[in-house]
Every structure is written in structure tokens, then in C-alpha cells.
Amino acid sequence: HRELPIKADYVGKNVPTSASELVEVRLKEADGKDEVVLCEKIP
């Protein structure tokens, strides 16, 4: 049982990133498929 406030504390995989990278989380309902994408930031 969880108490409020609920926090995201589950980690399925740790992936190191740099300050020049973004992590995009895409959901099937909004984007057509569930995926996590690592992208380069545009300067």
C-alpha cells in the first residue's frame, strides 16, 4: 500500500546519459507505440 504523495521510484534499467542528450518517453496512446528514445539535444 502506498501513501501520498506517490513518487516514481521504480527503475527498470539505468542508462548513463550526457548533458547533450535527451530521454524521450513515448506512449502508445499519444505516439502510436510505447518506447523510450535517447536523442541528441539540438543546440
N, C-alpha and C positions, 0 to 999 in steps of 0.2 A: 504494500500500500504506500502511495506517495502523498506527501504533504505539499501544499502550495507554498511558495512558487515552484513550479516544475522547471527543471533545468536540463539541458541536453548534456548528459554525462556518459553516454554510451559511445564507445569508439570501436568501430569495426576494423579499421586499418589506419595507421598513421603514415602519412606520405609527406616527406620533407618538401617544402616549397621555398622559393626565394621571394624577396620583396618585389621582384619584377613579374611575378606570376599571380594569377587569379584562380580560385577554385569555383567553378560554376556547378550548382546542383540543379539538375533539370528533372521535372516531374512529368509523368505521363499525362496527367490531366491538363497541364498547361503547355507542354512542349512536345507531346507525341510519344515520348519514351522516357523511362527512368534511367538517368545516367549522371555520373559525376565527371566533369571535364576539367583538366588543367590547361590553362591558356596563358599566353604571354600578354602582359599589360601593354596597351598602346600608349606610347609617350605623349 
